[in-house]
């Protein structure tokens, strides 16, 4: 830090002197003109030369302008820029030219960021996908992760809820390990959370998908790498950009709850009576509810004269009561970039503010971003650079605890279970018992979470011998501080006009603080040279070291002195709860990579890394993991020349390699721990402390190994259509799971061992098409792209000798189990053949008592299941793959055929973009969700629209659901009744979603020049505007992994926005 501060201070005078000397003049010439891109935007840095072979050359300035001398009108000007087709334009004696640069077919010369360096796309041999930051630039997004969703084939992005600031999770090429694990995320080469990143700072995003391309990053890249490169400075006058976006958000999908009191009472009585034998509401209450259905102006609250308590027969939609119909958000971004041939800089600032969904006392999320990058050429052979970033996020929300637990998850559970017949407040203005859930939103306290991250990188680049030998190094330090505090106060409520006041909730306060310090050191050297014009050689060797230290503290206590001051100092409870923890981990590795290319046709790459991790026992710290890849550019062969007019590029790729994984281990897992506690017996007036035997630790615990085989093809047709296809197989071996059983005489559970393997097979396809045509004399340019990918994972080894397909079958648990041969995500269940229409038919059918809960399943109105093993009864057998009884695999929760399809179109000054994203195949089982089953789950649950008119009665024989009875759809520790997965209630979770639609207009450049502005663009945009799926109402296809798909989560939202982009 001290070194960084000194260097920063030393560089400041250089910048100041440079800023005072800006404005060098360009030479005047005969021919002038402007170069623009396909969006009619100026292109700086385009090289212009006079053909053939004349010395005159120049480049465009920051506004796309150029001046060049030509000797006669027959001279031809050649315009070139990386990633664009070369344009040749005859001078023809014209004084001014307007040139439009077109993206190169497939962008073959595009430079792609790879591990510790970059390569031309045409030279890649590994499985790599990339997009430019321009894809996201014109699309207003709050979160970079959600912006990448569907854009890169093989990258799965999941957002588990719509809460502002909620981080997205990433997965490359499907299921990784039974212990979890995800890709390594690097921003400018440093491991970073994407939550820290301002989307406006992104220059490109690249994913490395196979072991060959990820090898140099080692164990943390076992499941791929997501590389984010941020924008940098440039040579030229200062360029200032400012963007503003204002959005209105609206909840996309809520459960369709029934609030008509007469209907609700009828259904509740039916479900209640089936179990208890009597109605939940008496005849007077039932009649009054029917009257209120006819006349909603009747009071919703009446007093029961026999008890003196309130009876509620209202019609409250608690979701609408708690949630606001619309919520605003705004974003501001400012950047300044420029430089000379010696110093370049980029500085940016961003602010994003989102108001959450809560109606009476909203939650707020704010993110602040600062970034500064400086590159200084000290000598012709030495560059130094700095890259500093600061990120601050705050989330302030109501205390949503409806119990003494400190999480908000219980709120989303309770909001859907609050009786619609109840009302928030009594006639005298006091809270009702169920109304206290709204009371907590209004006056139950607040919680506040603040995170501050500061990151500084300083590095150097040296080059020798005409840039053939380079040495590079960098050091990064990051500090992350989190602080969370909150309090809750109880909410008073009354059950009758003369009843004693009661209280919901508790009087509590808490505080948590933690700090993480992380540093990263990289030092590497590379040599690059071409011999005899056909032999290209490049070699790199380097060293990497990372260290992370964490410490945390938490405290809580109850009994606040005053509800107005919610701090720990104001609590009087005894004793307070206090805790602290901490850990450290370290990683070091040596890596090497060699590239060889012959005649631009045959490409070879080999890489290896020796990794050391502190998470393993000392004898297993290190592991060596090699990889290799090759490519053949068939289109460069002489025999292919006749086809080049159709197939402009054809390349085959193949790779094989392995990486170690240490993400499956906890800190200090290899250290045996003694258990301790106090006995139940009292000796001498005290309970003695005891110490138990330590847990067993396997001395051979070692690295999980991930090995990937990849075969790919890249092809370009007619210089317009580019296609990339990959097929792969990935093995995850030596997964750390519970080992094989040991003799009980040891008195300890079996240790964790490297005891399981799995295999993932998949494929990916990416298509892009670029073209343009003229409409009414003006160019219409368009680019469309489509991605689709798929994978499946099978367990090839697992310690489950009996092959149980459900965990703890003796306890009849519904949790799925892994076994050799199982596909990850499999759903085991029953096959239904309809609903019994008569008692006679039910009694004649196979006996279903093995799944019987509180009701006889062999009677009219009950589900009938298929006797798959023809033994005359419906059972789960032994719960094993060999004897599953009548259960079979009826679905799979793995998202299949993920896709993204989009297009960008420009005409005159207008631009239009559209993007769809979705999943082609996925199964969803509602489980024991009260949101789905309603009164089937419990008789006091709410009535949802999916139940209305769809339950079986003799008068409704074609019903979708069986007869309405309470307490039959919950997993109450038993494998019973409607809690058992079955084919009728397995839903398709496939969906297509309109992720973004944007329409923009850029004001004409000549008019803007008069006011000194390069560009003004205004636009309207929408995010998550529409979706099509077959899920029950209230379920979002992206939130099914949250709380096991119960739907009890912070709702997702749609966004409608307006924005302005300005460049000076």
C-alpha positions, 0 to 999 in steps of 0.5 A: 500500500505504501509503495502504491501510494508513493507511485501514485503521488509520483505519477501525479505531476506527470499527468498535470504537465501532460494536461497542460500541453494537450492539443498538438496539431495535425498536419493538413492534407489534400484529402480529408474525411470521417470514418464511422462504424456500423452504428454511425459513430466516429472511429478513432485510431483507424489507420489510413495508408496510400496504396500501393506501398507509398509512405504516406499514412495517418490515423483518425482522431478521436472524432473519426477525422483524418487528413492525408496527402495524395499525389493524384486522383488515382491513388487508393486509400486503405483503411484498416482497424483490428476486428474490421474488414479492410476498406479500399477507397479511391481518392478520385480527387475528392476533398472529403470522404465518408468511410464506413468500417464493417466488422470482419467476418467472424472477427477472426483478427479480434484479439481475445483475452486469455490466461495471462495474455491475449491471442487472435481469435483465429489462433485459438485452440481451446474452448473460448467464447467472448463478447465485446462490452458494446453488447452491454453498453447500450443496454441499461442493466443494474447487475453485470451478471444478469446482463451476461445471461444467455450471451455466452454459450456455456455460461449459466447465470442464475438469480435466485431472487429479485432483491436489489443487489442480490448477486447472480451465481455462475456456472460454466458447462453445467454441474460441477461437483457434489460439493459445489464449485463455480468458475473463477471470476477475474476482473483485469486479471484479479479475482473479484466479485462481479457485484463490485463491477460497474457494467459501464466499465466493461470492455469485454467478457470472455469465458475459458471453458476447457482445461486447456484454456484455463490451465495456467490459472490452476485449481481455482479455475477447475470449472472454468474462468470468466474474464472481465476486462475493463476499459482503458485510456487511449491516445488523444484528447480527453473524451468524456462520457456521461450516461443517465438512466431512470427506470420504473420497476413492477413486480412480474409475477405473484401467486393468484390468491382468492380474496372473495370471502364467500368462496374462501370460507366454502373451500376452507370449510371443505378442507378443514372438515375432511380432517377434523370432521367439522367446519372451520367457520360456523353457520353464522360466519359462513352466512355473513361471508356469503353476504359480504361477497354480495355486498363488499361494503359490509364491515369486514370485522364483527364481534363474536358475542360469545367470546368478545373477540373479533371475527374477520371475514374480509378479503385481503390480498396480503401481497398487494398490501405489503408490496408497492405496485411500482418502484423507481431506480436510477443510474448515473455514470461518468468517465474521462479517458485520454492520453499522449503517446507516453501516458494514458488514463481512464477514470470513471464514477458510477452511482446506482440507486434502487428502491425495493418492493415494500409498500409502506417502508421501502427497502433501498439499495445503493451502489457507488463505483470509482475506478482509475487506470493509469499507464505510463511509458517510463522508457521504450522498454518499461511501462508501469500501470495502476488500476484502482477501484472502490466499491460501496454498497448499502442495503437498508430494509425493514426488519422482516422477522416474524419470529426471533430469527434474524432472517427475512426468509420467514417473511416471504413464507408468512406473507402468503399464508396470512389468512385473506379473511383477516384484515390489517387493522381493527375498527379502532385502528389497532393491528390485528394478529395477522396484520402485524406482518404489515406492522413489521414493515411500517414500524418493526425496526430496520436493518442496514448492511454496508460493504466497502471494497478497496482494491489497488493493483500496480504492475509493470511490463518490460520488453527487450530485443524488439519486443520478442522477450517480455517480463510482466508482474503485478501486485494487488491488495484488496480490503473488504469490510462488511458491517450489518446492524439492525433491530426489531421491536414488537408490534402490539395487536388486539383480538377484541375491543376489550381484550388484553393487548398482545405482542408479536415479535421481540425486542432485539438488536444485533451487529455484525462486522467482518474484514477480509484482506486479500493479496495477489502476486503475479510474475511471468515472462514470455518469449515470442518470435517467428522463424523463417516466416512460417514458424511462430513460437511463443513460450511463457513461464510464471509464478502466482501467489494468493493469500486471504485472511478473514475475521468476523465478530457478531453480537446480539441481545434482547430487551431494548430500553427504547424502541426509538433507539435500536442499538446494542447499547440500549439492550438489557438482556442477560446474557448477550450472545457474542461470537467471533471467527476467522480463517486464512488460506493461501495458494501458490502456483508455477505455470507454463505455456508453449504455443507453436504455429506452422504456416498459419495452418497448424496450431499447437499449445501445451500448458501446465501448472503446479499448484499448492493449496493450504486447504490440504494436509501438508503431505498433499499440498501440491498437485501437477496438472497438464493440458494440451490443444491443437488446431488445424486451419483447413481453409488455409490449405491449397486444396481449399482455395476453390471453396474460399468464396463460400467458406471463408474460414474453417478450423478444427480444434481439439483439447485435453487436460486436467485441473485440480480443485480445492473448492470442495474443502473447508478451512482446516478440514484435515485437522481432527477436532475434539468435541466438547459439552456438558453432561446431563448429570449434576455432580457437586452442583455443576454439570461436568464438562466432557470431551469426546473423541476427535473426528477421523481424518483421512491421511490420503485426502487429496485433490479432486481432479477435473479432466476435460476433452473438447472437440470444436469447429469454427466456420465462416460462410460468405464473410457474413455467417460465423458458426462455432460448435463444441462437444465435450466430456468433463470428468470430475474424479476423486470428489470428497464425500463420506467414505466407506463404513467403518466398524462401529467399535471405532466409535466415530463416523467415517471420515471424508475421503476421495470417494466419488466420480462424475461425468458431464457430457455437453455441446455448444453452438454459437451463430452470428450473422452480420450484413447491411443493405440500403433502404431509401438510399440509407444503410440499414445494418443488422447483426443477429446472434444465437447461442444454444447449449446443453449438458447432462451429468451422471454419477459414475462412482458413489459410496451408496452400496445399497443404491438407495435413490432417496436419502434415509429411506428408512426415515422416508425422506424425500431428499434425492440420493446420489448413486452410481449411474444416477443422473444429477437432477433426477426426480423419482416418483409415481406414475398416475393413471387418473382419479378413482371415480367410484369406491368399487373401482378403488377397492379393486385396484392395487393397494396404495396404503404404503403411501397413505397419510391421514386418508385412505387412498383406495377410495373415490376421489383419490389419485390412482397410481400405476402398478409398474412392477405388477405385484398388486400393490403400490409401494416404493419397494426397498427404495433402491434402484434394484427394487424401486417398487412402483417408483421411477424417474419421472423428471429431471431438474437440470436446465437443458437446451439453454439459449439466447437469441438477439439482434441489433439493427441500425438505420439512419440515426435510429438503433434497435436491439432485442434479446431473448433468453430461456431454457428448452427443457427442465422439470419442476416439482412443487414439493411441499409448497403452501403457495402451490398446494394451498389447503391440501398442504394445511386446512388453514392455508389460503385459497389459490386460483388453481384450486377453484373448480379443479378439485374432485367431487362426484359432480366434477369427475374430470378434475385436475386435483383429488378431493380437497382435504387438509394435511395431505401435501406436506412432507411431514417426515413421511413419504405419503400422499400428495407429498410424493412426486408424481407425474400429474404434478410435474411441470415443465420449467422450460421458458422463453423470456424477453430479456431486453428491448431497446430503441434509441435515437442518436442526434445528427453529428453535424448539429452536435459539433456546433455545441461541442458534443460528439454524441447524444443518444436517447433511448427507451428500454425494457428488461424482463418484459415478457415470458412464456412458460407452463409453471403455476402462477406465482413461480418464476422460472429463474427462482426455482432453485430458491428455497427448493422451488416453493416460490417463497422469495423476493419477487422478480421485477420488470423494468421500463426505463429511459436514458441519455448517453452523451459523449464530448 
